Amino acid sequence: MSTDKKKGGGFLARKAKKAETDKVFDQTEFEKRLRGKENVTVEDILKLTRITDDYLCPITANIYKIDFTKFKIRDMESGGVLFEIAKPEGANEISLSTDPNAGRYVRYEFPPEFLKLKQIGATVEFTIGEKPVNSFRMIERHYFKDQVIKSFRF
């Protein structure tokens, strides 16, 4: 009789693992549930498997008046700036009646050579309103073909 254990555990352990793997994560349904929650948690965000179809909270939920004012991506080896966008000095808040999501996203595209860079850096600048922000957490996730390729927590 062999005392070697089978790879992956015994029959019941393998059966349980297969049942867990067979469960399909329905992100669309999960997003709907998140939009109905009063507070979306870090744990909720880390369960996402691709970019969301829409924002998880309305712009009016920004009670701290966090306003991203500048974003820059650079090649760390050469120091060259690959992308930079900034809100103009003295610009007032964009009217929510014009576009309720204006200023909530940045879209950029890079040529295939971008993937050959050894190290890139990013700078994000933002302001806050009058209300103090305690325990601020920012999560940045990068996806490729509905798969998380990099996740940062600040």
N, C-alpha and C positions, 0 to 999 in steps of 0.2 A: 504494500500500500504506500503510495506516495504522500509525503507530507507537504509537498509544494502547493501553495495556494494558487488558484486561478487568477490570472490578471483581471483586475476590475472587481474583485471580491466574489462572494458566493452568488448562487442563483438569485436569491431574493434581492441582494444589493444591486446586481446587474439589472434586474427587472425594474426596480425602483428608479434607478438612474435612467433607464430607457424611457419610462413613463414621464419623467421630468423633462427629458430632451424632446419628447413628442409634443409637449405642450407648446402651442404657438402663441407667441406674444403678439397681441393685437394692439399695436401702438395707437391706431386711430381711436379705438375705444378708450384706451388709457388716457389719451389727450382730452377726450370729452369729459372724463371723470375729473381730471386735473382742473379743467376750466370751471368746474362746478365747486371746487374746494375753496374755502376761505384763504387758506395758506398752502402754497406749494412748497414742499420741503426739498432739501438737498438730496435726500434719498430718492424722492420722486424724479428729480432731474437725472440722476445717475442711472435710472432704469430705462431712459429713452435710448432707442436703438438707431435713430435717424433724426434729421432735423424735423421740427414740428411743422404741421401744415399751416399753423397760424400761431399768434401769440397766446401764451397760456394765461395772461392776465391783461386787463384793459389798462390803457395809459393812465387812467384815473387812479389806479392802484399805487402809483408812484408818489406816495405821501411824503417822501423825503426830498422830492424835487431833484433827484439825481439826473444830471444832464451830461452826457458824454460830449466833450468839446473837441477832442483831437484823437486821431488814430494814425499810427505810422508803422510800417513794416520795412525792415532793412536787412541787408546782407551783412552779417556780422564780420565776415572775413574782409570784405572790401570797404565796409562802412556805407556803401551806396544805399540810398533810399529807393525802395521798390514801389512803395505806395504811401501816400500821405493825404489825409483829408482833415480839414479843421473847420469848425463853425466860425464864420466871420466875426471879428471883434465887434462887440456891442450889439450882436444880433439878438433880437427878442425871441421869446418862445414862439414857435410856429403855431398858428391858429389851428386848434383841433378841428374846427369846422371844415378847413381846407383838406387836410389829410390827417386823420387821427393817429396814424402810425409814422408820420414824417419824423425823421431823426432817430428812429428805433433800430435801424439796420444800416449796414454798409455792405455793398456788393462790389466785389472786385474779381478780376480774372487775371491769371498769370500765364505766360507762355510755358510750354513743356520744359524749358531750360530751368525754370524755377525749382523743379523737383531735383535738380542736380546740385543745388546749393547745400553746403555742409551744415550751415547753422544760420538761422534767421532770428531776428529779434523783433519784438513788438512793443510799442509804447501806447498806452491808453491814458488819456487825461479826462477828468470829469470834475464837475462841481456838485455841491449839494446845497439844499435850501437852508432855511432857518432851523429846522428840526434836527437835533443831533442823530447821527446814525451810529448805533452800537452793534458790534459783532457783524459787520458787513462781510458777506461772502460773495465772491463772483466765481462762476463756473464757466469755463470756455471749453467747448468741445468741437473737434474737427471730425467730419464724417467724409467717407468716400464710398460711393455706391451702397448707401444705407448701412455702413459699418463704422463704428467709432475707431479712428486711427490714432487720436491723441486727445487726452482730457487733462485740463489744468484746473486747479482750485486755488483761488487767491483769497 
